Amino acid sequence: MNERPILVARPSMPPLEEYRKMLEDIWESRILTHTGPKHRQLQEELEAYLDVAHVSLMANGHLSLEMGLTAMGLTGEVITTPFTFASTTQAILRCGLVPVFCDIREDDYTIDCDKLEGLINDRTSAILPVHVYGNICDVERIQEIADRRGLKVLYDAAHAFGETWQGISVARFGDMSAFSFNATKVFHTVEGGCLTFANDALDEFLSSMRQFGQVTGTEEYPYIGTNAKMSEMHAAMGLCNLRHLEEYIGNRKLAVRRYRKRLEGIEGVRLCREKENIKYNYTYFPVLFEEEKLGIGRDGIADALKRHSVFARKYFYPLTSDFGCCKDLGLRADVPVAKYVSERILTLPCYSDITCEEVDRICDIILEQIRR
Ligand SMILES: *Cc1c(COP(=O)(O)O)cnc(C)c1O
């Protein structure tokens, strides 16, 4: 096959001329990092776009999670899900906390609130749910449980940039939310991320923490921090991409519509149902293949796609609770639904400039395999 390879994700690129203009400003000022003008501008624009009191920019999404956990002053156990990217679980472990794995819902793969309360004990200090694939968690019920049991909530919102639930920005839920601006995400700064929160007191603390624990503008270092600053070049990329975000999301939406049209209503092929009260960003298109009904499973479909140079991803397989780095820690993980989903899920290529023809090419291969 000599068709052009299709990868699962492809970074969105703003017009080069717009980025070059930003670079000219940077060359002129010689301010490359340390909370420069581009950093400040991006922070302000994101606070407006995400409709949130505070945005603290970071070098990437993973450090945003670590900083969020640190800022909340947690101890002991954090309840989370294993159906996520490595980063979520590793952030908890790297902060010296113990992840306790809760199962996920069958319909949208977010944390199952019916199973959550049974995992809370006197060592639990927080819940770290994931808006996986941009499916917003049951934020009302999570907050109700957290309030009643005195727990903090940090959302991994890496997949949910720009989304709303009942018209409310996703960045406003819980105590904090962590976003990733990695190149593969719907909004990116090449590498980057941020925390969003309402608590004014955390703003200065996070500015210190991302600069080795130094109190800004002083010679004092009361905290052990890290280096998690966003550079001016990265912030500039974000400013350019933010201007084109609606267009990126609109194009992804067209691709998702096409996928749904071709793959909806097939026995054994399960798609996430779109909910009326969520405004989606259409970053991912996960499909669950039930071998029991189709005669071919997820791995067979992935191999067939690969033979045609289409590289779908087994997101999220394996579960993070099955990682080598977790296996020997004796962590609790009674997660039958997560295991079922993880063994059958395939994330199909979706990016802002994927064409309808490419989506059709992918669907043709899948349908041919199923109909055999
Ligand atoms: C991408 C991602 C992260 C980490 O973000 P980076 O910017 O790559 O460090 C964390 N959690 C989830 C669910 C992600 O998809």
Ligand as a Chemical Component Dictionary entry (heavy atoms), coordinates in Angstrom:
data_LIG
# 
_chem_comp.id                   LIG 
_chem_comp.type                 NON-POLYMER 
_chem_comp.pdbx_formal_charge   0 
_chem_comp.three_letter_code    LIG 
# 
loop_
_chem_comp_atom.comp_id 
_chem_comp_atom.atom_id 
_chem_comp_atom.alt_atom_id 
_chem_comp_atom.type_symbol 
_chem_comp_atom.charge 
_chem_comp_atom.model_Cartn_x 
_chem_comp_atom.model_Cartn_y 
_chem_comp_atom.model_Cartn_z 
_chem_comp_atom.pdbx_ordinal 
LIG C1 C1 C 0 -1.594 14.577 27.692 1  
LIG C2 C2 C 0 -2.114 14.166 29.017 2  
LIG C3 C3 C 0 -1.466 14.503 30.229 3  
LIG C4 C4 C 0 -0.085 15.088 30.316 4  
LIG O1 O1 O 0 0.130  16.190 29.573 5  
LIG P1 P1 P 0 1.601  16.549 29.016 6  
LIG O2 O2 O 0 1.398  17.960 28.554 7  
LIG O3 O3 O 0 1.890  15.608 27.897 8  
LIG O4 O4 O 0 2.564  16.456 30.123 9  
LIG C5 C5 C 0 -2.090 14.169 31.417 10 
LIG N1 N1 N 0 -3.256 13.511 31.446 11 
LIG C6 C6 C 0 -3.888 13.130 30.321 12 
LIG C7 C7 C 0 -5.198 12.417 30.429 13 
LIG C8 C8 C 0 -3.333 13.426 29.061 14 
LIG O5 O5 O 0 -3.930 13.004 27.951 15 
# 
loop_
_chem_comp_bond.comp_id 
_chem_comp_bond.atom_id_1 
_chem_comp_bond.atom_id_2 
_chem_comp_bond.value_order 
_chem_comp_bond.pdbx_ordinal 
LIG C1 C2 SING 1  
LIG C2 C3 SING 2  
LIG C2 C8 DOUB 3  
LIG C3 C4 SING 4  
LIG C3 C5 DOUB 5  
LIG C4 O1 SING 6  
LIG O1 P1 SING 7  
LIG P1 O2 DOUB 8  
LIG P1 O3 SING 9  
LIG P1 O4 SING 10 
LIG C5 N1 SING 11 
LIG N1 C6 DOUB 12 
LIG C6 C7 SING 13 
LIG C6 C8 SING 14 
LIG C8 O5 SING 15 
# 
